[in-house]
Amino acid sequence: MYLTSEKKAEIFAQYGKDAKNTGVAESQIALFTFRINHLTEHLKKNHKDFGTERALTSLVGKRRKMLDYLKARDIERYRAIIKVLGIRK
């Protein structure tokens, strides 16, 4: 399995306030980005996997909504997470 509970805790600790606070927008965006990158690599090898393609599209939409929320609430946090994760906008 590519996403273990240890990996999730590491992502939450790195991008959120701490490993227990999983609701911070930055940590959610970082988790979505990790999953998106994994699915993108999978689809490069398995281009006919349409279920994964649909899941990828859904994740990108969720991340976009979370980024829009963060942009509306605090533009500096938005700019910081975009820069750290290398998300183009």
ChimeraX attribute file (.defattr): number of C-alpha atoms within 10 A of each C-alpha:
attribute: neighborCount
match mode: 1-to-1
recipient: residues
	/A:1	3
	/A:2	7
	/A:3	11
	/A:4	9
	/A:5	9
	/A:6	10
	/A:7	12
	/A:8	17
	/A:9	17
	/A:10	14
	/A:11	20
	/A:12	23
	/A:13	16
	/A:14	14
	/A:15	21
	/A:16	21
	/A:17	14
	/A:18	15
	/A:19	16
	/A:20	10
	/A:21	12
	/A:22	19
	/A:23	11
	/A:24	13
	/A:25	19
	/A:26	25
	/A:27	24
	/A:28	20
	/A:29	25
	/A:30	22
	/A:31	20
	/A:32	20
	/A:33	18
	/A:34	16
	/A:35	16
	/A:36	19
	/A:37	13
	/A:38	14
	/A:39	16
	/A:40	16
	/A:41	10
	/A:42	14
	/A:43	16
	/A:44	10
	/A:45	9
	/A:46	12
	/A:47	11
	/A:48	10
	/A:49	12
	/A:50	11
	/A:51	9
	/A:52	16
	/A:53	17
	/A:54	11
	/A:55	13
	/A:56	20
	/A:57	12
	/A:58	13
	/A:59	18
	/A:60	17
	/A:61	13
	/A:62	15
	/A:63	19
	/A:64	15
	/A:65	13
	/A:66	18
	/A:67	22
	/A:68	13
	/A:69	14
	/A:70	19
	/A:71	14
	/A:72	10
	/A:73	11
	/A:74	10
	/A:75	13
	/A:76	11
	/A:77	15
	/A:78	19
	/A:79	13
	/A:80	12
	/A:81	19
	/A:82	17
	/A:83	11
	/A:84	10
	/A:85	14
	/A:86	10
	/A:87	9
	/A:88	6
	/A:89	5
